[in-house]
Amino acid sequence: MNGFNCRTCGEYHSEMPMCLGADAPALWYTLPEAERASRALLSSDQCVIDNEHFFVRGRILLPIVESDDSFIWLAWVSLSAKNFKRMSELWDTDGREAEHPYFGWLQSALPYAESTLSLKTAVHTMPLGERPEIEIKSEEHQLATEQIRGISMARVQEIVERALHG
Ligand SMILES: [Zn+2]
């Protein structure tokens, strides 16, 4: 993917990022910085806070219409303790993608008019080496519509400009 002329700042950005997202679930950012190390375990895939809140990081794919590409939100969802444990046990197991989807609450605030926090999701386990895929189940939300119907490149640019410039 090539660069684009940004309508927000007027500059040419040499790359259009096709994948954006946060490095930690929303709750993690609310912890006082001094307490994060003692209260939370955070990796690039999983997060546990206070031994009580369990999160995994997955991908929300938004197919780009008339293209084979997708724009990807890297996002966090919370799982029940039971499902988090189950997913962790199967982490290195061949064929783990046969697992039924897990219910999860979206725990990433993505830049949409209506909040994306606590949208209902289904978390699909993928083959070894691939991040889980997140299916948005709150059907009335724009994010769900975009996942089902796909988005245009113009919409990708709009998302990227907002992410770059707030
Ligand atoms: Zn710009």
Residues whose N, C-alpha, C, O or C-beta is under 5 A from the ligand:
A	BS01	ZN	C6 T8 C9 G10
